Structures are given as C-alpha cells and as structure tokens.
Amino acid sequence: SHFNGLEAAIFNHNTSTTFQLTGGHTGVACISCHTLGYTGTSTACVSCHQNKYNATTNPGHVAAKFSTDCKICHTSSAWKPSTYNHNTSTTFPLTGSHIGVACISCHSKGYAGISTLCASCH
C-alpha cells in the first residue's frame, strides 16, 4: 500500500528486536511503548507498567516490595490470574493446611520479612 506516494514500511518486531510482542503486547500502537522514540526503549516491564504496579492493592505491590519484573508472576496474555508459585518462589512451601489459605491470612503486615516460624502465626 502507499501513503503519500511512499511505500509503507514493514517492520517485524519479533525478528528485528530482542523484545518479542506476545499476548497483550500484540496490536498495541507503537507510540504506546515508544513515547520517547524508537532507540533505547527499555524492555523492563516497569518502564511501561509502573502505574499499574503502584496502583495495585490486592495485594499492594509497593507496600509488599514486590519485584517490578512483572513476568515473575504475570504473563503477557493477562494480568490475572497471577502465576506466582509460593512453593518455588519462597523458602516456605505451602503444604498441608497452608494450601488454599488466603494470602492475607499470613501476610496481614505485608509480604517482606515474614517469619517462617510456626509461632509467628500460631
């Protein structure tokens, strides 16, 4: 196709860059991520999703000091459900009656520095 007498450029983000466009990143207008131009754009999740990170309250990511590397818990297909795995991401695997308990039951004071001693909750 032509635009103002010029042939339209074809750019394949997946083969021409190190940042694959998958899930929710496909079909997004280029300017959504490239607000400052097309060179030097950060591939860090937080560079585009800082506002979502700051506004999240269930659980509060800022207060919990969660990583700003969104892909640890989320996929590019959807924010929910989160794929966080307590058993592989912490030193406290959820076993027995700890399985299925609402996070807030143990994390009422946040997510950082929680004691793994039984007496701290019981």
N, C-alpha and C positions, 0 to 999 in steps of 0.2 A: 504494500500500500504506500501511498505517497502523502506527505504532509508538507504543504507549502512548496511543492515541487521537489522535495527531498525524499529519498527513500527512507522508510522507517528503520531504525536500528533494531537489531535483535540481540538481546543480551541474556545469556543463561546464567543466572546467579549460582546455580548448583555446580556448574562446571568451571565458572570463571572466578569464583571466590572460595574462601575456606569456610564460609557460613552457609550451610545448606538451608534452603527455605522449605520447611516442612510444617505440617499442621496449620496452626493459626497464622504462621508467617507467610503462607502462600496467598497470593491475591491481594496482599496489602499494598497500598500505593507506596512507591519508592520513597517519597518525601516523608512518609511516616517515620522511617528509620534514619533517613539521610537528611535530616534537617540542617546539618552544617556542611553538606557536600558529600561527595562520593569517595573521598580518600580519607583514611584514618578513622573510619567509623568503628567504634568499639563493638566487639562481639559478646561482651559481658551482658548477661541478662538484665542486670540492674541499670545498665545505661539507657534502656528504654522502659523498664518496668519499675523504676524506683517509686513512682507514685502509688502503684498497686501494692508494693511491699509496705510502704509507710501506712497505707490506709487499711490494711488487713487487720481485722480484730479477732478472728476466730481461727487459729489463735493469733494474738498480736505479735507480728513478726519482729517489730522493732524492740518491744519490751523483752521478748524472749531471746533476742540477739541471734536470730536465725541467720544462716548464711544468705548472702544476696545472690548466690548462684542458684537461681530458680530451678534448674534442671535436676537438682538433688532430690526434690520432692514432686516436681511437676513435669508434664510433658508439653511439647509444643502443640499437641492436639487439643488440650483443655486444661484449665487450672484445676478443675475438680473432676474426678476425685484426686486427691494428692496421693502420690505413690510412696510416701515416707514409710520406711520399714524400721520400726523400733529395734527389731532383733539384729539387723545388720548395721544400723547407723549409730547405735549406742552400746555402752558396756553393760546395759541392763536389759537382757532379752525378756520379753513378756511371755511368761509361762503360767500354767495353772490358772488360778482365779484372776490374774492380772490381765489375761487376754480379754478383750472386749470392753474393758473399763474405759469410761470417757476420760480423755487426756486430762481434763481439768481436775479430775479427782486426785491425781498425784501432782499436777502442775499448777495448783492454785496460786502459787507465788512466782510462776514463770517457768522457763524451760532450761535455764542455765544454772549450773551448780546444784542440781538436785541430788540429795544424798541417796545412795542405794542401800542404806541400812534399813532393815525392816522396821525398826523402832521409829524411824523418821516419819512414817505414815501410820504405823500401827501402834 
